[in-house]
């Protein structure tokens, strides 16, 4: 069973953690793009709506990603595998 835990831990550290970090970065960029569009095009109602939508989807994306991060850590803790460490890309 220890080999399976080591294998799952390696998958989490080498694959899942970088994917979560990448998706969080993408969601944050979408959020920032929406803020920029909202501010830069303050006079155009259509562009402001697009900016609001991007802000909303960026926040929703971040909430989903952090929720997935929490669920993964909960599952890992249940099986006795070390939890994900934010910002750590390798073992």
C-alpha positions in Angstrom: 0.0 0.0 0.0 3.0 2.3 0.6 4.0 2.1 -3.1 0.5 3.2 -4.1 0.6 6.1 -1.7 4.0 7.1 -3.0 2.8 6.8 -6.6 -0.3 8.9 -5.9 1.8 11.5 -4.0 4.2 11.7 -6.9 1.2 12.3 -9.3 -0.1 15.0 -7.1 3.2 16.8 -6.8 4.3 16.4 -10.4 1.0 16.8 -12.3 -1.9 18.0 -10.3 -0.2 20.8 -8.3 1.3 22.5 -11.5 -2.1 22.2 -13.2 -3.9 23.8 -10.3 -1.3 26.6 -10.3 -1.6 27.1 -14.0 -5.4 27.3 -13.9 -5.3 29.7 -11.0 -3.0 31.9 -12.9 -5.3 31.8 -16.0 -8.3 32.6 -13.9 -6.5 35.5 -12.3 -5.4 36.8 -15.7 -9.1 36.6 -16.9 -10.1 38.6 -13.8 -7.4 41.2 -14.4 -8.4 41.4 -18.1 -12.0 42.1 -17.0 -10.9 44.8 -14.6 -8.8 46.4 -17.3 -11.7 46.3 -19.8 -14.1 47.6 -17.3 -11.9 50.6 -16.4 -10.5 51.3 -19.9 -13.8 51.3 -21.6 -15.9 53.1 -19.0 -17.8 55.1 -21.6 -18.9 52.1 -23.7 -21.7 50.1 -22.0 -21.1 47.0 -24.1 -17.4 46.9 -23.3 -18.2 47.5 -19.6 -20.6 44.5 -19.7 -17.9 42.3 -21.3 -15.5 43.5 -18.5 -18.0 42.7 -15.8 -18.5 39.2 -17.3 -14.8 38.6 -17.4 -14.5 39.7 -13.8 -17.3 37.4 -12.8 -15.9 34.4 -14.7 -12.5 35.0 -13.3 -13.8 35.0 -9.7 -15.9 31.9 -10.5 -12.8 30.2 -11.9 -10.8 31.0 -8.9 -13.5 29.8 -6.5 -13.7 26.4 -8.4 -9.9 26.0 -8.5 -9.5 26.7 -4.7 -12.5 24.5 -4.0 -10.8 21.7 -6.0 -7.6 22.4 -4.1 -9.4 21.9 -0.8 -11.2 18.8 -1.9 -7.9 17.2 -3.1 -6.2 18.1 0.1 -9.1 16.6 2.1 -8.9 13.4 0.1 -5.1 13.2 0.4 -5.4 13.7 4.2 -8.0 11.0 4.4 -5.6 8.5 2.7 -2.6 9.6 4.7 -0.8 11.2 1.7 1.0 14.5 2.3 -1.2 17.5 1.3 -0.5 19.8 -1.6 1.9 22.7 -0.8 1.0 26.0 -2.5 3.7 27.1 -4.8 5.7 23.9 -4.7 6.2 22.5 -8.1 8.3 19.4 -7.4 9.3 17.0 -4.8 
